[in-house]
Amino acid sequence: MRCFYHSDVEAVGVCKNCHRGLCRACAVEITNGLACRDRCEKEVVALDRIIRRGRAASGPAAVLFTGVGAIFVIFGLLTLPSGLLVLVVGGFMLAFGALQLLSGRSKSSSPGASA
């Protein structure tokens, strides 16, 4: 791949905002990626901020899903057989919340991840 701005130079990476190939002269390193120097830096910083906020918000949402799912499961078990639908919905919510919790932990413990 060649640099978008210098077609005679090999690219060392891709801009996180516009996805163009960049050489060393055109690339600026931002926290979690590269940006076009003097062109996409602000956008990449803003994108990183959005990603960090999303990761931070996913933890409490996962805990809420897991807790509500557990309550639904318990209520469904106590009201069987008429509570079967509540039990099934609660099971799905519980599983979804647990998967989100596990996913969030694996992302936060991986190298390069920042919350």
N, C-alpha and C positions, 0 to 999 in steps of 0.2 A: 504494500500500500504506500502511496506517495502522499506527501503533505499537500493539502488543498491549496495553500497559498504559495508554496514553492514546489512546483511539479517535478523538479529535478532532484529533490531530497526525499529520502525514505522517512515515512511517518514513524514516530515512536509511540503514538497512542491516538486516542479518539476523544474529541470534545464531548463532555457529558451532556451538553446542551444541544448543539447542532449536529453532533455525530460526524463531524468532518475529521479526516486524518490530519495529524499535527506533527511537525518536526520539532526538535528541541528548541529552536528559536521562537516558534509560534505558541508553544505549550506553556501554560503556567499551572503548577500543581495546586489544587484546592484540596481541602480535607480528604475527600473520598473520590478523587478523580482528577481529570485534566479539563482545562478550559482554554478556549482561544484567547491568547493574550490581548488585552484591551478591547475585546469584543463580547465575550460570553462570561466573564468572571462573575459579575453580579448575579446573573441568572443561575449559575452553578451553585453559588453560595446560597441563594434563595431555595433552590431545589434541595440542597443538603439540609437546610433548616426544616423544610416541609417533611422530609423523610425522618429526621430525628423526632419531630413532633408526633408523627404517625406511630413510630415505634414506642414512644413514651405512652401514648394513649391506648395502645393495644393491650398493655398489661392489665389496667383496671377493667377494660371491657371483657377480657378473657376471664378474669376473676368473677365478674358479674354473671356472665353466661354460665360458668361452672356452678356458682351458688344457686342461681335460679333453676338450673337444670336439676340439681340435687333436690331442691324443694319439690319440683314437679314429680320427680321419680318417687319420692317418699309419699307425696299425696296420691299419686297414681296407685302405688302399692296398697295404701290404706283403703282405697275406694274400689278395688278390683271387684268384679269384672267391669263395672261401668267406667272405671278410671283408666281403662286400657289406652285410650288415645292420649291422655295426659301423661301416662307412663312412657309411651313411645316418644312423644314430643320432648319430654324431660330427658330421656336417654340421648336423643340427638343433641340437645342443648349441652348436656353434660359432656358428651364426647367432643363436640365442637370447642367448648371452652377449654377442655383439657388439652386438645391438640394445639390450640392457640397459645396456651401457657408453655407447653413444651417447645413449640416453635420459637417463641420469644426468648426462651432461655438459651436455645441453641444459637440464635442470632447474636445475642448479647455476649456469649462466650466465645464466638468465633473471632479470629484475628481481624483487625480492621473495623470491627463493629463498634459504634459509639452510640450510646443512648442519651 
